[in-house]
Amino acid sequence: MTSSDPLYLGVDIGGTKVAAGLVNARGEILFKTREPMNTHGAAEEGLASVQRAMDAALAARPGMQLAGVGICAPGPLDPRTGIIINPPNLPCWRDFPLAEKIRERYGVTAKVDNDANAAGLAEVIWGAAKGNRWVFYATLGTGIGTGIILDGRIYHGRTGAAAEGGHVTIDWRGPKCGCGKHGCIEILASGPAIAARAREKVAADPKRGSLLIQLAGGKASQIQSEQVAEAWRKGDPLATEVLTETADLLTIWLGNVVDMLEPEVIVFGGGIGELASHFFERIRANLPTWSINKRSGETPLLLAHYMADAGIAGAAALCIDTSAQSQPRTNPTSK
């Protein structure tokens, strides 16, 4: 690669930080940096936080050819206009024309989307789902975000709000989710849900939960998903039970996904996604029980290529012309 080769600037905006990175046409992250995000000041102060991270990344490659800027931001947002509408964890921005502001300052096209959509696109262009046309992506962590990629393009729906798969209800009598609905997969299988289920089981039988209590510093109330994962790796039966139940809840959810979309592959990202990957065999074996498609168990379940850097890679992927990915293949294959 020469200094004249085009690079894409991927920007990942969160409630506490802004990460920015330079990504080449092969999906390699050449440089990345982080800056604190000012979410409680004026709109321009929030923008200044983003610009500081962008400027630091651009300074790492003087004279580079910047081919575009992609931005992952919390929703609600409008991916068609690049306007940030009213995200709860970015109170500084209300109907804020972020893409327009970036274009004005840097003189290049700026595209904005949510992190799961963008991360899914990166996996299709460069990552685990490369070569597939119909892909369902899920990032499992503190929440559950999803993206649908059809023929190399993000499916946004009528208003840009499609693919909120984390808020698909699988138990209408289940606990109330932060979105207001009951029994969403997010409230049942995210990191906080795993921790809550573990704490409940430990409270019912402290002796059985002794390892988890020990890992949490002697306080059952402090058990988090990280301790559940550590206990499971040590062979703890209670932790294994919690994660097996989580895998079974994900299976019910994915049965609905397969019946609705029948994707060629399903890709998991995020910290809980990595943990869930150890249960892929169980999930695939049980999928036909929860899907009318009796070939659903053939659907490949893949761990994402981009994990901690999914935001940067995904944002950069928004800049890529995906017309090549949208061309029909004469002999589609799955992994």
ABEGO torsion letter per residue (X at the ends): XBAABBBBBBBBBBAABBBBBBBBAAGBBABBBBBBBBAABBAAAAAAAAAAAAAAAAAABBGBBBAEBBBBBBOBBBAAAGBBABBAABAABBGBBAAAAAAAAAGBBBBBBBAAAAAAAAAAAABAABGBABBBBBBBBABBBBBBBBGGBBBAEAAGABGBAAABBABAABBBBAAGBBGBAAAAABAAAAAAAAAAAAAABAAAAAAAAAAAGGBAAABBAAAAAAAAAAGBAAAAAAAAAAAAAAAAAAAAAAAAAGBABBBBBEAAAAAAAAAAAAAAAAAAAABABAAAAABBBBBBABBAAAAAAAAAAAABBAAAAABBBABBBBX
